[in-house]
C-alpha cells in the first residue's frame, strides 16, 4: 500500500518535471531569436518527450527518440546552422503584416483547444475492441514491437527502406554543387549595391506636379525677372 | 499520471508548434517547429498505446520517426541549396520556387 502510493507520487513528480521541460523547451524553440538556441531548446523538448515515453513503459521508443532525434536530427540542424553561418538577423515576427500575429495566435489556440477538448472528453469514451494479439508487454516491449512490426506491418517496413533510399539520393542531388537536377539560375546571386540614382530633373517635376522647386525659382529670379511669373500663370489653371 | 495529463501536454506542444510554423520566417526554425508538432503527436500515440494496451500506437511512432528523419534530410537539403545562393532567404522568398 505504502509502496504503491510512493511510486505513484514519484511517477507524478517525474511527470511534472518532464512536462515542464517539454513546454519550456517548446516555447524556447519557437520564441528565441538565436537559431542555435532554438535547436538546443528542441533537444530539451525531445528529452522531455523521451522521459514521458519511459514513464509509459515505451523504453525502446525512448531510446530511439534520444538516438535518432537528439543524436541525429538536431545535429543535422546544428550542422546546417553552423555550415551556412545563419545569423540571428531573422526578425521574429513578420512586421509587414500587422494582422498576421493575432491571426496566427487565434489559429494556433483554436487548434490547441480543439485537441485539448478531444483529450479531456474522449479519454473516458474510447471505443472498440481491445487487441488480443498486440497487447503490450511492459517487461519486453522490444520483443512485442518486433513481432508486430515484422508480421502485420512488414510491407510498411519494407517501403520504409525505399523511402530512406529516396531521401538519401534526393539529399545528395539537392546539395550537389552543380548539376542538371537543379536549375541554379532560379536563385540569382544577390545583386550588387545599386548605383545612386541620378539627381531628378526638376523641369520634369514642374510639368508633372505644377510645383517648381525653390532652387530653380531662385535661379530664374536671378537670371530674368519675368520668367517665373509667366510659368506661374501657365501652371495655375491646373 | 493519467492519460489525460499526457494528452494535455501533447496538445500544448502541438499548439506551440503550430504557432511557430505560422509566425517564424526562418525556414530552419519552421522545420524545428514542425518537429515539435510531430513529437506532440508521437506523445499522444504512445499515451493511447499504453492506455489501450495495444502496441499499434508504438508502431505508428516508429514509422513517424523514420518519416521525420527522411523529411528532415530532404528539407535541410532544400534549405541548404536555397541559402547557399541567398544567405538571407526567408520563408517568403521560397515562393520563388514555384514553377
Interface residues (C-beta under 8 A of the other chain):
Chain A: X11 X12 X15 X19 X22 X23 X26 X27 X29 X30 X31 X35 X38 X39 X42 X45 X46 X49 X52 X53 X55 X56 X57 X58 X60 X61 X64 X65 X68 X69 X72 X73 X76 X77 X80 X81 X83 X84 X85 X86 X89 X90 X91 X92 X93 X94 X100 X101 X104 X105 X107 X108 X109 X111 X112 X115 X116 X119 X120 X123 X126 X130 X131 X134 X135 X136 X141 X144 X145 X148 X149 X152 X153 X156 X160 X163 X164 X166 X167 X168 X170 X171 X174 X175 X182 X184 X186 X187 X188 X189 X190
Chain B: X1 X2 X3 X4 X5 X6 X7 X8 X9 X10 X11 X12 X13 X14 X15 X16 X17 X18 X19 X20 X22 X23 X24 X25 X26 X28 X29 X31 X32 X33 X35 X36 X39 X42 X43 X44 X46 X47 X48 X49 X50 X51 X52 X53 X54 X55 X56 X58 X59 X61 X62 X63 X65 X66 X67 X68 X69 X70 X71 X72 X73 X74 X76 X77 X78 X79 X80 X81 X82 X83 X84 X85 X86 X87 X88 X90 X92 X96 X97
